[in-house]
């Protein structure tokens, strides 16, 4: 058994109808990993609040490991205007947030949507209530320990895995 490096690994490129919105991510490492994980799962566009560290930041660059060059990054100022605009473009806005109405990610059917915008919140405060009110749905990842949440980028990774798994299954069925 030989471990393969990047030059020997060939990925299947799939154009998913999926974007990610980062609402005021605060740490450069989370921004960089958010870009890296999103690019790995075939996300074409990552919306990044203009208050967040951007790709000029050395820690963002180091953590993203050049994936920021393979994903469209769009800076935005107002989350409410962005969500309103994306809804007009036909996106279903899904919040990754524990709410009184959130659905277990494993029981949610992502394949019924034509276009998905996954909204992730800031590390400390989550998604602001006004933005949350504009989302059509909210999903959560079930926890089995005492803690009720995990790092925003770990949550993004789990979510993108589940979403792309379902979208791939839809394509082959």
Chimera marker file (.cmm) of the C-alpha trace (Angstrom):
<marker_set name="trace">
<marker id="1" x="0.000" y="0.000" z="0.000" r="1" g="1" b="0" radius="0.5"/>
<marker id="2" x="1.382" y="3.369" z="-1.046" r="1" g="1" b="0" radius="0.5"/>
<marker id="3" x="0.194" y="6.697" z="0.271" r="1" g="1" b="0" radius="0.5"/>
<marker id="4" x="-0.617" y="8.966" z="-2.675" r="1" g="1" b="0" radius="0.5"/>
<marker id="5" x="0.444" y="12.586" z="-2.779" r="1" g="1" b="0" radius="0.5"/>
<marker id="6" x="-1.463" y="15.400" z="-4.501" r="1" g="1" b="0" radius="0.5"/>
<marker id="7" x="0.222" y="14.789" z="-7.850" r="1" g="1" b="0" radius="0.5"/>
<marker id="8" x="-0.994" y="11.165" z="-7.925" r="1" g="1" b="0" radius="0.5"/>
<marker id="9" x="-4.554" y="11.853" z="-6.790" r="1" g="1" b="0" radius="0.5"/>
<marker id="10" x="-7.252" y="12.560" z="-9.359" r="1" g="1" b="0" radius="0.5"/>
<marker id="11" x="-10.571" y="13.944" z="-8.161" r="1" g="1" b="0" radius="0.5"/>
<marker id="12" x="-13.896" y="13.867" z="-9.934" r="1" g="1" b="0" radius="0.5"/>
<marker id="13" x="-14.887" y="17.480" z="-10.508" r="1" g="1" b="0" radius="0.5"/>
<marker id="14" x="-18.603" y="17.998" z="-10.019" r="1" g="1" b="0" radius="0.5"/>
<marker id="15" x="-20.425" y="21.284" z="-10.414" r="1" g="1" b="0" radius="0.5"/>
<marker id="16" x="-22.754" y="21.320" z="-7.418" r="1" g="1" b="0" radius="0.5"/>
<marker id="17" x="-25.529" y="23.938" z="-7.154" r="1" g="1" b="0" radius="0.5"/>
<marker id="18" x="-24.068" y="24.901" z="-3.784" r="1" g="1" b="0" radius="0.5"/>
<marker id="19" x="-22.558" y="28.030" z="-2.253" r="1" g="1" b="0" radius="0.5"/>
<marker id="20" x="-21.396" y="28.875" z="1.262" r="1" g="1" b="0" radius="0.5"/>
<marker id="21" x="-22.003" y="32.123" z="3.133" r="1" g="1" b="0" radius="0.5"/>
<marker id="22" x="-19.704" y="32.882" z="6.059" r="1" g="1" b="0" radius="0.5"/>
<marker id="23" x="-21.316" y="35.393" z="8.400" r="1" g="1" b="0" radius="0.5"/>
<marker id="24" x="-18.594" y="37.375" z="10.147" r="1" g="1" b="0" radius="0.5"/>
<marker id="25" x="-16.063" y="34.609" z="10.690" r="1" g="1" b="0" radius="0.5"/>
<marker id="26" x="-13.515" y="36.049" z="13.095" r="1" g="1" b="0" radius="0.5"/>
<marker id="27" x="-10.371" y="33.943" z="12.948" r="1" g="1" b="0" radius="0.5"/>
<marker id="28" x="-8.057" y="33.719" z="9.932" r="1" g="1" b="0" radius="0.5"/>
<marker id="29" x="-7.659" y="29.977" z="10.467" r="1" g="1" b="0" radius="0.5"/>
<marker id="30" x="-11.408" y="29.393" z="10.229" r="1" g="1" b="0" radius="0.5"/>
<marker id="31" x="-11.641" y="31.515" z="7.094" r="1" g="1" b="0" radius="0.5"/>
<marker id="32" x="-8.744" y="29.615" z="5.490" r="1" g="1" b="0" radius="0.5"/>
<marker id="33" x="-10.121" y="26.209" z="6.472" r="1" g="1" b="0" radius="0.5"/>
<marker id="34" x="-13.609" y="27.259" z="5.370" r="1" g="1" b="0" radius="0.5"/>
<marker id="35" x="-12.230" y="28.013" z="1.917" r="1" g="1" b="0" radius="0.5"/>
<marker id="36" x="-10.168" y="24.828" z="1.848" r="1" g="1" b="0" radius="0.5"/>
<marker id="37" x="-13.030" y="22.563" z="2.906" r="1" g="1" b="0" radius="0.5"/>
<marker id="38" x="-15.511" y="24.289" z="0.595" r="1" g="1" b="0" radius="0.5"/>
<marker id="39" x="-13.183" y="23.932" z="-2.393" r="1" g="1" b="0" radius="0.5"/>
<marker id="40" x="-12.578" y="20.264" z="-1.554" r="1" g="1" b="0" radius="0.5"/>
<marker id="41" x="-16.327" y="19.590" z="-1.699" r="1" g="1" b="0" radius="0.5"/>
<marker id="42" x="-16.799" y="21.351" z="-5.037" r="1" g="1" b="0" radius="0.5"/>
<marker id="43" x="-18.267" y="24.601" z="-3.753" r="1" g="1" b="0" radius="0.5"/>
<marker id="44" x="-17.699" y="27.213" z="-6.442" r="1" g="1" b="0" radius="0.5"/>
<marker id="45" x="-18.443" y="30.386" z="-4.456" r="1" g="1" b="0" radius="0.5"/>
<marker id="46" x="-17.778" y="31.395" z="-0.857" r="1" g="1" b="0" radius="0.5"/>
<marker id="47" x="-19.340" y="34.646" z="0.352" r="1" g="1" b="0" radius="0.5"/>
<marker id="48" x="-17.201" y="36.271" z="3.026" r="1" g="1" b="0" radius="0.5"/>
<marker id="49" x="-18.289" y="39.231" z="5.137" r="1" g="1" b="0" radius="0.5"/>
<marker id="50" x="-16.043" y="42.248" z="4.711" r="1" g="1" b="0" radius="0.5"/>
<marker id="51" x="-15.435" y="42.288" z="8.495" r="1" g="1" b="0" radius="0.5"/>
<marker id="52" x="-13.791" y="38.862" z="8.278" r="1" g="1" b="0" radius="0.5"/>
<marker id="53" x="-10.094" y="38.271" z="7.610" r="1" g="1" b="0" radius="0.5"/>
<marker id="54" x="-9.623" y="37.975" z="3.848" r="1" g="1" b="0" radius="0.5"/>
<marker id="55" x="-7.133" y="36.290" z="1.544" r="1" g="1" b="0" radius="0.5"/>
<marker id="56" x="-4.615" y="39.096" z="2.041" r="1" g="1" b="0" radius="0.5"/>
<marker id="57" x="-4.131" y="37.727" z="5.550" r="1" g="1" b="0" radius="0.5"/>
<marker id="58" x="-1.088" y="35.432" z="5.794" r="1" g="1" b="0" radius="0.5"/>
<marker id="59" x="-2.815" y="33.012" z="8.212" r="1" g="1" b="0" radius="0.5"/>
<marker id="60" x="-5.786" y="32.721" z="5.843" r="1" g="1" b="0" radius="0.5"/>
<marker id="61" x="-3.384" y="31.945" z="2.987" r="1" g="1" b="0" radius="0.5"/>
<marker id="62" x="-1.388" y="29.438" z="5.014" r="1" g="1" b="0" radius="0.5"/>
<marker id="63" x="-4.490" y="27.592" z="6.199" r="1" g="1" b="0" radius="0.5"/>
<marker id="64" x="-6.240" y="27.667" z="2.816" r="1" g="1" b="0" radius="0.5"/>
<marker id="65" x="-3.118" y="26.141" z="1.189" r="1" g="1" b="0" radius="0.5"/>
<marker id="66" x="-3.709" y="27.728" z="-2.221" r="1" g="1" b="0" radius="0.5"/>
<marker id="67" x="-7.326" y="26.561" z="-2.467" r="1" g="1" b="0" radius="0.5"/>
<marker id="68" x="-8.384" y="30.216" z="-2.325" r="1" g="1" b="0" radius="0.5"/>
<marker id="69" x="-7.165" y="30.387" z="-5.934" r="1" g="1" b="0" radius="0.5"/>
<marker id="70" x="-9.647" y="27.690" z="-7.008" r="1" g="1" b="0" radius="0.5"/>
<marker id="71" x="-12.817" y="29.086" z="-5.454" r="1" g="1" b="0" radius="0.5"/>
<marker id="72" x="-14.642" y="32.325" z="-6.137" r="1" g="1" b="0" radius="0.5"/>
<marker id="73" x="-14.601" y="34.511" z="-3.030" r="1" g="1" b="0" radius="0.5"/>
<marker id="74" x="-17.124" y="37.323" z="-2.945" r="1" g="1" b="0" radius="0.5"/>
<marker id="75" x="-16.958" y="39.939" z="-0.226" r="1" g="1" b="0" radius="0.5"/>
<marker id="76" x="-20.247" y="41.318" z="1.050" r="1" g="1" b="0" radius="0.5"/>
<marker id="77" x="-21.185" y="43.978" z="3.577" r="1" g="1" b="0" radius="0.5"/>
<marker id="78" x="-24.820" y="43.339" z="4.535" r="1" g="1" b="0" radius="0.5"/>
<marker id="79" x="-26.013" y="39.774" z="5.225" r="1" g="1" b="0" radius="0.5"/>
<marker id="80" x="-29.693" y="40.742" z="4.874" r="1" g="1" b="0" radius="0.5"/>
<marker id="81" x="-29.175" y="42.240" z="1.407" r="1" g="1" b="0" radius="0.5"/>
<marker id="82" x="-27.100" y="39.230" z="0.364" r="1" g="1" b="0" radius="0.5"/>
<marker id="83" x="-29.702" y="36.687" z="1.495" r="1" g="1" b="0" radius="0.5"/>
<marker id="84" x="-32.480" y="38.682" z="-0.187" r="1" g="1" b="0" radius="0.5"/>
<marker id="85" x="-30.497" y="38.819" z="-3.435" r="1" g="1" b="0" radius="0.5"/>
<marker id="86" x="-29.646" y="35.101" z="-3.378" r="1" g="1" b="0" radius="0.5"/>
<marker id="87" x="-33.288" y="34.198" z="-2.777" r="1" g="1" b="0" radius="0.5"/>
<marker id="88" x="-34.221" y="36.200" z="-5.888" r="1" g="1" b="0" radius="0.5"/>
<marker id="89" x="-31.630" y="34.112" z="-7.788" r="1" g="1" b="0" radius="0.5"/>
<marker id="90" x="-33.453" y="30.950" z="-6.722" r="1" g="1" b="0" radius="0.5"/>
<marker id="91" x="-31.274" y="29.814" z="-3.830" r="1" g="1" b="0" radius="0.5"/>
<marker id="92" x="-32.771" y="28.042" z="-0.841" r="1" g="1" b="0" radius="0.5"/>
<marker id="93" x="-31.027" y="29.532" z="2.190" r="1" g="1" b="0" radius="0.5"/>
<marker id="94" x="-30.244" y="26.861" z="4.789" r="1" g="1" b="0" radius="0.5"/>
<marker id="95" x="-28.768" y="27.883" z="8.124" r="1" g="1" b="0" radius="0.5"/>
<marker id="96" x="-26.342" y="25.556" z="9.854" r="1" g="1" b="0" radius="0.5"/>
<marker id="97" x="-27.594" y="26.404" z="13.332" r="1" g="1" b="0" radius="0.5"/>
<marker id="98" x="-29.302" y="24.718" z="16.267" r="1" g="1" b="0" radius="0.5"/>
<marker id="99" x="-32.755" y="26.276" z="16.534" r="1" g="1" b="0" radius="0.5"/>
<marker id="100" x="-36.142" y="25.306" z="17.929" r="1" g="1" b="0" radius="0.5"/>
<marker id="101" x="-37.088" y="24.295" z="14.359" r="1" g="1" b="0" radius="0.5"/>
<marker id="102" x="-33.791" y="22.905" z="13.059" r="1" g="1" b="0" radius="0.5"/>
<marker id="103" x="-33.827" y="19.509" z="11.409" r="1" g="1" b="0" radius="0.5"/>
<marker id="104" x="-31.354" y="16.714" z="11.916" r="1" g="1" b="0" radius="0.5"/>
<marker id="105" x="-28.936" y="16.874" z="8.971" r="1" g="1" b="0" radius="0.5"/>
<marker id="106" x="-29.220" y="13.106" z="8.446" r="1" g="1" b="0" radius="0.5"/>
<marker id="107" x="-32.984" y="13.347" z="8.022" r="1" g="1" b="0" radius="0.5"/>
<marker id="108" x="-33.003" y="16.400" z="5.762" r="1" g="1" b="0" radius="0.5"/>
<marker id="109" x="-33.425" y="15.937" z="2.002" r="1" g="1" b="0" radius="0.5"/>
<marker id="110" x="-31.090" y="18.392" z="0.257" r="1" g="1" b="0" radius="0.5"/>
<marker id="111" x="-31.715" y="16.881" z="-3.179" r="1" g="1" b="0" radius="0.5"/>
<marker id="112" x="-35.125" y="18.572" z="-3.471" r="1" g="1" b="0" radius="0.5"/>
<marker id="113" x="-33.516" y="22.001" z="-3.916" r="1" g="1" b="0" radius="0.5"/>
<marker id="114" x="-32.294" y="23.407" z="-7.224" r="1" g="1" b="0" radius="0.5"/>
<marker id="115" x="-29.745" y="25.750" z="-5.609" r="1" g="1" b="0" radius="0.5"/>
<marker id="116" x="-28.492" y="25.702" z="-2.014" r="1" g="1" b="0" radius="0.5"/>
<marker id="117" x="-26.838" y="28.485" z="-0.032" r="1" g="1" b="0" radius="0.5"/>
<marker id="118" x="-25.456" y="27.140" z="3.248" r="1" g="1" b="0" radius="0.5"/>
<marker id="119" x="-25.151" y="29.881" z="5.869" r="1" g="1" b="0" radius="0.5"/>
<marker id="120" x="-22.604" y="29.433" z="8.646" r="1" g="1" b="0" radius="0.5"/>
<marker id="121" x="-22.328" y="31.823" z="11.573" r="1" g="1" b="0" radius="0.5"/>
<marker id="122" x="-19.578" y="33.458" z="13.537" r="1" g="1" b="0" radius="0.5"/>
<marker id="123" x="-17.572" y="31.311" z="15.917" r="1" g="1" b="0" radius="0.5"/>
<marker id="124" x="-18.827" y="33.003" z="19.040" r="1" g="1" b="0" radius="0.5"/>
<marker id="125" x="-22.359" y="34.171" z="18.281" r="1" g="1" b="0" radius="0.5"/>
<marker id="126" x="-23.621" y="31.899" z="15.506" r="1" g="1" b="0" radius="0.5"/>
<marker id="127" x="-26.026" y="33.356" z="12.954" r="1" g="1" b="0" radius="0.5"/>
<marker id="128" x="-27.691" y="36.645" z="13.860" r="1" g="1" b="0" radius="0.5"/>
<marker id="129" x="-31.441" y="36.424" z="14.439" r="1" g="1" b="0" radius="0.5"/>
<marker id="130" x="-32.455" y="38.738" z="11.598" r="1" g="1" b="0" radius="0.5"/>
<marker id="131" x="-30.535" y="36.622" z="9.067" r="1" g="1" b="0" radius="0.5"/>
<marker id="132" x="-31.850" y="33.431" z="10.646" r="1" g="1" b="0" radius="0.5"/>
<marker id="133" x="-35.414" y="34.686" z="10.177" r="1" g="1" b="0" radius="0.5"/>
<marker id="134" x="-34.783" y="34.964" z="6.415" r="1" g="1" b="0" radius="0.5"/>
<marker id="135" x="-33.614" y="31.358" z="6.066" r="1" g="1" b="0" radius="0.5"/>
<marker id="136" x="-36.069" y="28.806" z="4.699" r="1" g="1" b="0" radius="0.5"/>
<marker id="137" x="-34.617" y="26.047" z="6.843" r="1" g="1" b="0" radius="0.5"/>
<marker id="138" x="-32.120" y="25.370" z="9.594" r="1" g="1" b="0" radius="0.5"/>
<marker id="139" x="-30.232" y="22.144" z="10.086" r="1" g="1" b="0" radius="0.5"/>
<marker id="140" x="-28.148" y="20.791" z="12.929" r="1" g="1" b="0" radius="0.5"/>
<marker id="141" x="-25.685" y="17.968" z="13.396" r="1" g="1" b="0" radius="0.5"/>
<marker id="142" x="-26.746" y="15.574" z="16.146" r="1" g="1" b="0" radius="0.5"/>
<marker id="143" x="-24.334" y="15.425" z="19.083" r="1" g="1" b="0" radius="0.5"/>
<marker id="144" x="-23.913" y="12.356" z="21.269" r="1" g="1" b="0" radius="0.5"/>
<marker id="145" x="-21.625" y="13.744" z="23.953" r="1" g="1" b="0" radius="0.5"/>
<marker id="146" x="-22.366" y="16.423" z="26.533" r="1" g="1" b="0" radius="0.5"/>
<marker id="147" x="-21.316" y="19.291" z="24.264" r="1" g="1" b="0" radius="0.5"/>
<marker id="148" x="-24.069" y="20.713" z="22.048" r="1" g="1" b="0" radius="0.5"/>
<marker id="149" x="-21.878" y="22.192" z="19.304" r="1" g="1" b="0" radius="0.5"/>
<marker id="150" x="-18.548" y="21.993" z="17.503" r="1" g="1" b="0" radius="0.5"/>
<marker id="151" x="-16.212" y="24.336" z="15.653" r="1" g="1" b="0" radius="0.5"/>
<marker id="152" x="-17.910" y="26.126" z="12.759" r="1" g="1" b="0" radius="0.5"/>
<marker id="153" x="-15.539" y="24.652" z="10.158" r="1" g="1" b="0" radius="0.5"/>
<marker id="154" x="-15.859" y="21.129" z="11.539" r="1" g="1" b="0" radius="0.5"/>
<marker id="155" x="-19.618" y="21.602" z="11.238" r="1" g="1" b="0" radius="0.5"/>
<marker id="156" x="-19.189" y="22.923" z="7.704" r="1" g="1" b="0" radius="0.5"/>
<marker id="157" x="-17.155" y="19.830" z="6.789" r="1" g="1" b="0" radius="0.5"/>
<marker id="158" x="-19.779" y="17.422" z="8.108" r="1" g="1" b="0" radius="0.5"/>
<marker id="159" x="-22.544" y="19.386" z="6.382" r="1" g="1" b="0" radius="0.5"/>
<marker id="160" x="-20.831" y="19.594" z="3.003" r="1" g="1" b="0" radius="0.5"/>
<marker id="161" x="-20.149" y="15.870" z="3.151" r="1" g="1" b="0" radius="0.5"/>
<marker id="162" x="-23.823" y="15.109" z="3.786" r="1" g="1" b="0" radius="0.5"/>
<marker id="163" x="-25.099" y="17.577" z="1.189" r="1" g="1" b="0" radius="0.5"/>
<marker id="164" x="-22.749" y="16.414" z="-1.590" r="1" g="1" b="0" radius="0.5"/>
<marker id="165" x="-23.401" y="12.757" z="-0.735" r="1" g="1" b="0" radius="0.5"/>
<marker id="166" x="-27.118" y="13.316" z="-1.262" r="1" g="1" b="0" radius="0.5"/>
<marker id="167" x="-26.623" y="15.359" z="-4.439" r="1" g="1" b="0" radius="0.5"/>
<marker id="168" x="-24.353" y="12.685" z="-5.925" r="1" g="1" b="0" radius="0.5"/>
<marker id="169" x="-26.891" y="9.981" z="-5.040" r="1" g="1" b="0" radius="0.5"/>
<marker id="170" x="-29.585" y="12.013" z="-6.822" r="1" g="1" b="0" radius="0.5"/>
<marker id="171" x="-27.415" y="12.171" z="-9.975" r="1" g="1" b="0" radius="0.5"/>
<marker id="172" x="-26.864" y="8.419" z="-10.137" r="1" g="1" b="0" radius="0.5"/>
<marker id="173" x="-30.424" y="7.364" z="-9.292" r="1" g="1" b="0" radius="0.5"/>
<link id1="1" id2="2" r="1" g="1" b="0" radius="0.2"/>
<link id1="2" id2="3" r="1" g="1" b="0" radius="0.2"/>
<link id1="3" id2="4" r="1" g="1" b="0" radius="0.2"/>
<link id1="4" id2="5" r="1" g="1" b="0" radius="0.2"/>
<link id1="5" id2="6" r="1" g="1" b="0" radius="0.2"/>
<link id1="6" id2="7" r="1" g="1" b="0" radius="0.2"/>
<link id1="7" id2="8" r="1" g="1" b="0" radius="0.2"/>
<link id1="8" id2="9" r="1" g="1" b="0" radius="0.2"/>
<link id1="9" id2="10" r="1" g="1" b="0" radius="0.2"/>
<link id1="10" id2="11" r="1" g="1" b="0" radius="0.2"/>
<link id1="11" id2="12" r="1" g="1" b="0" radius="0.2"/>
<link id1="12" id2="13" r="1" g="1" b="0" radius="0.2"/>
<link id1="13" id2="14" r="1" g="1" b="0" radius="0.2"/>
<link id1="14" id2="15" r="1" g="1" b="0" radius="0.2"/>
<link id1="15" id2="16" r="1" g="1" b="0" radius="0.2"/>
<link id1="16" id2="17" r="1" g="1" b="0" radius="0.2"/>
<link id1="17" id2="18" r="1" g="1" b="0" radius="0.2"/>
<link id1="18" id2="19" r="1" g="1" b="0" radius="0.2"/>
<link id1="19" id2="20" r="1" g="1" b="0" radius="0.2"/>
<link id1="20" id2="21" r="1" g="1" b="0" radius="0.2"/>
<link id1="21" id2="22" r="1" g="1" b="0" radius="0.2"/>
<link id1="22" id2="23" r="1" g="1" b="0" radius="0.2"/>
<link id1="23" id2="24" r="1" g="1" b="0" radius="0.2"/>
<link id1="24" id2="25" r="1" g="1" b="0" radius="0.2"/>
<link id1="25" id2="26" r="1" g="1" b="0" radius="0.2"/>
<link id1="26" id2="27" r="1" g="1" b="0" radius="0.2"/>
<link id1="27" id2="28" r="1" g="1" b="0" radius="0.2"/>
<link id1="28" id2="29" r="1" g="1" b="0" radius="0.2"/>
<link id1="29" id2="30" r="1" g="1" b="0" radius="0.2"/>
<link id1="30" id2="31" r="1" g="1" b="0" radius="0.2"/>
<link id1="31" id2="32" r="1" g="1" b="0" radius="0.2"/>
<link id1="32" id2="33" r="1" g="1" b="0" radius="0.2"/>
<link id1="33" id2="34" r="1" g="1" b="0" radius="0.2"/>
<link id1="34" id2="35" r="1" g="1" b="0" radius="0.2"/>
<link id1="35" id2="36" r="1" g="1" b="0" radius="0.2"/>
<link id1="36" id2="37" r="1" g="1" b="0" radius="0.2"/>
<link id1="37" id2="38" r="1" g="1" b="0" radius="0.2"/>
<link id1="38" id2="39" r="1" g="1" b="0" radius="0.2"/>
<link id1="39" id2="40" r="1" g="1" b="0" radius="0.2"/>
<link id1="40" id2="41" r="1" g="1" b="0" radius="0.2"/>
<link id1="41" id2="42" r="1" g="1" b="0" radius="0.2"/>
<link id1="42" id2="43" r="1" g="1" b="0" radius="0.2"/>
<link id1="43" id2="44" r="1" g="1" b="0" radius="0.2"/>
<link id1="44" id2="45" r="1" g="1" b="0" radius="0.2"/>
<link id1="45" id2="46" r="1" g="1" b="0" radius="0.2"/>
<link id1="46" id2="47" r="1" g="1" b="0" radius="0.2"/>
<link id1="47" id2="48" r="1" g="1" b="0" radius="0.2"/>
<link id1="48" id2="49" r="1" g="1" b="0" radius="0.2"/>
<link id1="49" id2="50" r="1" g="1" b="0" radius="0.2"/>
<link id1="50" id2="51" r="1" g="1" b="0" radius="0.2"/>
<link id1="51" id2="52" r="1" g="1" b="0" radius="0.2"/>
<link id1="52" id2="53" r="1" g="1" b="0" radius="0.2"/>
<link id1="53" id2="54" r="1" g="1" b="0" radius="0.2"/>
<link id1="54" id2="55" r="1" g="1" b="0" radius="0.2"/>
<link id1="55" id2="56" r="1" g="1" b="0" radius="0.2"/>
<link id1="56" id2="57" r="1" g="1" b="0" radius="0.2"/>
<link id1="57" id2="58" r="1" g="1" b="0" radius="0.2"/>
<link id1="58" id2="59" r="1" g="1" b="0" radius="0.2"/>
<link id1="59" id2="60" r="1" g="1" b="0" radius="0.2"/>
<link id1="60" id2="61" r="1" g="1" b="0" radius="0.2"/>
<link id1="61" id2="62" r="1" g="1" b="0" radius="0.2"/>
<link id1="62" id2="63" r="1" g="1" b="0" radius="0.2"/>
<link id1="63" id2="64" r="1" g="1" b="0" radius="0.2"/>
<link id1="64" id2="65" r="1" g="1" b="0" radius="0.2"/>
<link id1="65" id2="66" r="1" g="1" b="0" radius="0.2"/>
<link id1="66" id2="67" r="1" g="1" b="0" radius="0.2"/>
<link id1="67" id2="68" r="1" g="1" b="0" radius="0.2"/>
<link id1="68" id2="69" r="1" g="1" b="0" radius="0.2"/>
<link id1="69" id2="70" r="1" g="1" b="0" radius="0.2"/>
<link id1="70" id2="71" r="1" g="1" b="0" radius="0.2"/>
<link id1="71" id2="72" r="1" g="1" b="0" radius="0.2"/>
<link id1="72" id2="73" r="1" g="1" b="0" radius="0.2"/>
<link id1="73" id2="74" r="1" g="1" b="0" radius="0.2"/>
<link id1="74" id2="75" r="1" g="1" b="0" radius="0.2"/>
<link id1="75" id2="76" r="1" g="1" b="0" radius="0.2"/>
<link id1="76" id2="77" r="1" g="1" b="0" radius="0.2"/>
<link id1="77" id2="78" r="1" g="1" b="0" radius="0.2"/>
<link id1="78" id2="79" r="1" g="1" b="0" radius="0.2"/>
<link id1="79" id2="80" r="1" g="1" b="0" radius="0.2"/>
<link id1="80" id2="81" r="1" g="1" b="0" radius="0.2"/>
<link id1="81" id2="82" r="1" g="1" b="0" radius="0.2"/>
<link id1="82" id2="83" r="1" g="1" b="0" radius="0.2"/>
<link id1="83" id2="84" r="1" g="1" b="0" radius="0.2"/>
<link id1="84" id2="85" r="1" g="1" b="0" radius="0.2"/>
<link id1="85" id2="86" r="1" g="1" b="0" radius="0.2"/>
<link id1="86" id2="87" r="1" g="1" b="0" radius="0.2"/>
<link id1="87" id2="88" r="1" g="1" b="0" radius="0.2"/>
<link id1="88" id2="89" r="1" g="1" b="0" radius="0.2"/>
<link id1="89" id2="90" r="1" g="1" b="0" radius="0.2"/>
<link id1="90" id2="91" r="1" g="1" b="0" radius="0.2"/>
<link id1="91" id2="92" r="1" g="1" b="0" radius="0.2"/>
<link id1="92" id2="93" r="1" g="1" b="0" radius="0.2"/>
<link id1="93" id2="94" r="1" g="1" b="0" radius="0.2"/>
<link id1="94" id2="95" r="1" g="1" b="0" radius="0.2"/>
<link id1="95" id2="96" r="1" g="1" b="0" radius="0.2"/>
<link id1="96" id2="97" r="1" g="1" b="0" radius="0.2"/>
<link id1="97" id2="98" r="1" g="1" b="0" radius="0.2"/>
<link id1="98" id2="99" r="1" g="1" b="0" radius="0.2"/>
<link id1="99" id2="100" r="1" g="1" b="0" radius="0.2"/>
<link id1="100" id2="101" r="1" g="1" b="0" radius="0.2"/>
<link id1="101" id2="102" r="1" g="1" b="0" radius="0.2"/>
<link id1="102" id2="103" r="1" g="1" b="0" radius="0.2"/>
<link id1="103" id2="104" r="1" g="1" b="0" radius="0.2"/>
<link id1="104" id2="105" r="1" g="1" b="0" radius="0.2"/>
<link id1="105" id2="106" r="1" g="1" b="0" radius="0.2"/>
<link id1="106" id2="107" r="1" g="1" b="0" radius="0.2"/>
<link id1="107" id2="108" r="1" g="1" b="0" radius="0.2"/>
<link id1="108" id2="109" r="1" g="1" b="0" radius="0.2"/>
<link id1="109" id2="110" r="1" g="1" b="0" radius="0.2"/>
<link id1="110" id2="111" r="1" g="1" b="0" radius="0.2"/>
<link id1="111" id2="112" r="1" g="1" b="0" radius="0.2"/>
<link id1="112" id2="113" r="1" g="1" b="0" radius="0.2"/>
<link id1="113" id2="114" r="1" g="1" b="0" radius="0.2"/>
<link id1="114" id2="115" r="1" g="1" b="0" radius="0.2"/>
<link id1="115" id2="116" r="1" g="1" b="0" radius="0.2"/>
<link id1="116" id2="117" r="1" g="1" b="0" radius="0.2"/>
<link id1="117" id2="118" r="1" g="1" b="0" radius="0.2"/>
<link id1="118" id2="119" r="1" g="1" b="0" radius="0.2"/>
<link id1="119" id2="120" r="1" g="1" b="0" radius="0.2"/>
<link id1="120" id2="121" r="1" g="1" b="0" radius="0.2"/>
<link id1="121" id2="122" r="1" g="1" b="0" radius="0.2"/>
<link id1="122" id2="123" r="1" g="1" b="0" radius="0.2"/>
<link id1="123" id2="124" r="1" g="1" b="0" radius="0.2"/>
<link id1="124" id2="125" r="1" g="1" b="0" radius="0.2"/>
<link id1="125" id2="126" r="1" g="1" b="0" radius="0.2"/>
<link id1="126" id2="127" r="1" g="1" b="0" radius="0.2"/>
<link id1="127" id2="128" r="1" g="1" b="0" radius="0.2"/>
<link id1="128" id2="129" r="1" g="1" b="0" radius="0.2"/>
<link id1="129" id2="130" r="1" g="1" b="0" radius="0.2"/>
<link id1="130" id2="131" r="1" g="1" b="0" radius="0.2"/>
<link id1="131" id2="132" r="1" g="1" b="0" radius="0.2"/>
<link id1="132" id2="133" r="1" g="1" b="0" radius="0.2"/>
<link id1="133" id2="134" r="1" g="1" b="0" radius="0.2"/>
<link id1="134" id2="135" r="1" g="1" b="0" radius="0.2"/>
<link id1="135" id2="136" r="1" g="1" b="0" radius="0.2"/>
<link id1="136" id2="137" r="1" g="1" b="0" radius="0.2"/>
<link id1="137" id2="138" r="1" g="1" b="0" radius="0.2"/>
<link id1="138" id2="139" r="1" g="1" b="0" radius="0.2"/>
<link id1="139" id2="140" r="1" g="1" b="0" radius="0.2"/>
<link id1="140" id2="141" r="1" g="1" b="0" radius="0.2"/>
<link id1="141" id2="142" r="1" g="1" b="0" radius="0.2"/>
<link id1="142" id2="143" r="1" g="1" b="0" radius="0.2"/>
<link id1="143" id2="144" r="1" g="1" b="0" radius="0.2"/>
<link id1="144" id2="145" r="1" g="1" b="0" radius="0.2"/>
<link id1="145" id2="146" r="1" g="1" b="0" radius="0.2"/>
<link id1="146" id2="147" r="1" g="1" b="0" radius="0.2"/>
<link id1="147" id2="148" r="1" g="1" b="0" radius="0.2"/>
<link id1="148" id2="149" r="1" g="1" b="0" radius="0.2"/>
<link id1="149" id2="150" r="1" g="1" b="0" radius="0.2"/>
<link id1="150" id2="151" r="1" g="1" b="0" radius="0.2"/>
<link id1="151" id2="152" r="1" g="1" b="0" radius="0.2"/>
<link id1="152" id2="153" r="1" g="1" b="0" radius="0.2"/>
<link id1="153" id2="154" r="1" g="1" b="0" radius="0.2"/>
<link id1="154" id2="155" r="1" g="1" b="0" radius="0.2"/>
<link id1="155" id2="156" r="1" g="1" b="0" radius="0.2"/>
<link id1="156" id2="157" r="1" g="1" b="0" radius="0.2"/>
<link id1="157" id2="158" r="1" g="1" b="0" radius="0.2"/>
<link id1="158" id2="159" r="1" g="1" b="0" radius="0.2"/>
<link id1="159" id2="160" r="1" g="1" b="0" radius="0.2"/>
<link id1="160" id2="161" r="1" g="1" b="0" radius="0.2"/>
<link id1="161" id2="162" r="1" g="1" b="0" radius="0.2"/>
<link id1="162" id2="163" r="1" g="1" b="0" radius="0.2"/>
<link id1="163" id2="164" r="1" g="1" b="0" radius="0.2"/>
<link id1="164" id2="165" r="1" g="1" b="0" radius="0.2"/>
<link id1="165" id2="166" r="1" g="1" b="0" radius="0.2"/>
<link id1="166" id2="167" r="1" g="1" b="0" radius="0.2"/>
<link id1="167" id2="168" r="1" g="1" b="0" radius="0.2"/>
<link id1="168" id2="169" r="1" g="1" b="0" radius="0.2"/>
<link id1="169" id2="170" r="1" g="1" b="0" radius="0.2"/>
<link id1="170" id2="171" r="1" g="1" b="0" radius="0.2"/>
<link id1="171" id2="172" r="1" g="1" b="0" radius="0.2"/>
<link id1="172" id2="173" r="1" g="1" b="0" radius="0.2"/>
</marker_set>
